[in-house]
Amino acid sequence: MNEGERVAQLAATDIEAWVRSRSETVSVRNLENDLFFQNIDVYLILAQKGS
């Protein structure tokens, strides 16, 4: 893993933690390791109250 990939991994981890910590968040699905979703640049799916 190169430096850019390490930075991206840390950012994704931080973003996922932040989303999970919000009271509006119902669920979060991390798709970073799913090749189908990588190909369309989707890394997290989340559900929020009222959305």
One Martini backbone bead per residue (centre of mass of N, CA, C, O) as a GRO file, in nm:
protein
   51
    1MET     BB    1   0.095   0.037   0.025
    2ASN     BB    2   0.066   0.353  -0.031
    3GLU     BB    3   0.039   0.665   0.089
    4GLY     BB    4  -0.234   0.736  -0.042
    5GLU     BB    5  -0.383   0.482   0.057
    6ARG     BB    6  -0.343   0.537   0.360
    7VAL     BB    7  -0.492   0.804   0.369
    8ALA     BB    8  -0.762   0.699   0.257
    9GLN     BB    9  -0.812   0.493   0.482
   10LEU     BB   10  -0.818   0.695   0.717
   11ALA     BB   11  -1.047   0.868   0.608
   12ALA     BB   12  -1.262   0.647   0.592
   13THR     BB   13  -1.258   0.579   0.892
   14ASP     BB   14  -1.336   0.862   0.995
   15ILE     BB   15  -1.603   0.892   0.839
   16GLU     BB   16  -1.744   0.645   0.949
   17ALA     BB   17  -1.733   0.728   1.248
   18TRP     BB   18  -1.890   0.992   1.216
   19VAL     BB   19  -2.151   0.877   1.101
   20ARG     BB   20  -2.207   0.679   1.341
   21SER     BB   21  -2.221   0.920   1.566
   22ARG     BB   22  -2.479   1.011   1.456
   23SER     BB   23  -2.811   1.031   1.545
   24GLU     BB   24  -2.929   0.995   1.241
   25THR     BB   25  -2.802   0.723   1.228
   26VAL     BB   26  -2.888   0.389   1.143
   27SER     BB   27  -2.681   0.303   0.900
   28VAL     BB   28  -2.374   0.127   0.788
   29ARG     BB   29  -2.198   0.054   0.476
   30ASN     BB   30  -1.902  -0.098   0.391
   31LEU     BB   31  -1.747  -0.097   0.040
   32GLU     BB   32  -1.432  -0.100  -0.008
   33ASN     BB   33  -1.413  -0.437  -0.076
   34ASP     BB   34  -1.610  -0.388  -0.323
   35LEU     BB   35  -1.570  -0.407  -0.655
   36PHE     BB   36  -1.831  -0.297  -0.768
   37PHE     BB   37  -1.825  -0.025  -0.600
   38GLN     BB   38  -1.545   0.070  -0.687
   39ASN     BB   39  -1.621   0.109  -0.995
   40ILE     BB   40  -1.845   0.348  -0.879
   41ASP     BB   41  -1.746   0.509  -0.624
   42VAL     BB   42  -1.851   0.331  -0.368
   43TYR     BB   43  -1.808   0.315   0.005
   44LEU     BB   44  -2.085   0.423   0.127
   45ILE     BB   45  -2.382   0.330   0.308
   46LEU     BB   46  -2.663   0.525   0.428
   47ALA     BB   47  -2.889   0.568   0.704
   48GLN     BB   48  -3.141   0.810   0.787
   49LYS     BB   49  -3.329   0.993   0.957
   50GLY     BB   50  -3.563   1.130   0.734
   51SER     BB   51  -3.457   0.987   0.434
   0.00000   0.00000   0.00000
